[in-house]
């Protein structure tokens, strides 16, 4: 095989590999861009939902809901036990 034919074959192989590599890189860039847009959208949605939740719980401040409050639970269980004893 002559030097010229080896050179042509080598360049053809290099060119084919380069084209494949470029198309793969473009595909990966598109995928990365799509994933970043999705991530940003979900972050924004999460931020909005947290703000909405904060606005809903703001009137209560640091007060826990009644069902979790120990004295209410104690009174409720006492009332249940006293109702059961009278029957």
N, C-alpha and C positions, 0 to 999 in steps of 0.2 A: 504494500500500500504506500502510495507516495505521501510526502509530507503535506502537500496541498489538500489531498482528500482527507487525511487525518485531521487537519486544521478545520476543514469545513464541517466534518462530522462532530468534532469537539464543540464548535460554535453552535451548531444546530442543537446539540444536547443541552448546552448552557442556556440557549434561548428558550427552549421548551421548559426547562426547570424554572427559569425566571418567570415565565408566563404563569405557570402553575402556582408558584410562590406568591406572585402578585394577586392572583384571583383569590387565593386562600386568605391573604391578608385583608383584602377588601371585604370578604365575607365575614371575617372575624371583627373588623371594625364596625360593620353594620350591626352585628349581633351585640357588641359592646355598647353601642349607641342606644339600641333598643332597650337593653337591660338597664342602662343608666336612666333613661326616660321613665321606665317603669318604677325604678327605685325612687326617683324624685317624686313621682306621682303618689306613691304609697307613703312617702315621708310627709308630703303635704296633707294627704288625707288623714294620717295619724295625728298630725299637729292640729288639724281642724276638729277632729273628734275629741282630742284631749281638752281643747279650749271649750268645746260644747259641754263636756263632762264637768269641767271646772265651773262653768256658768250654772249648771244644774245644781251642783253641791254647794255653791257659794253661800246661799242663804243660811245653811246649817253651820257653816264655819267648821270648827273642830269638834262639834257635837257628834257623837256616834248615833247611829240609828237606834230607835227604841228597842228593837228586838235584840240588839247586842248589849244593851246596858244591863249590868248585873243586878241592880236593884229592881228593875222592871221584871226581869226574869225570875228573881226571887219572889216577888209579890205574885206573879202569875202562877208559879209553882205552888205557893202557899194557898192561893185561892183554889187551885185544882185539888189540892189535898184536903182542904176543908170542905169542898163540895162533895168529894168522894166519901168523907167520914159521915156526913149527914144523911146519906142515902141508905 
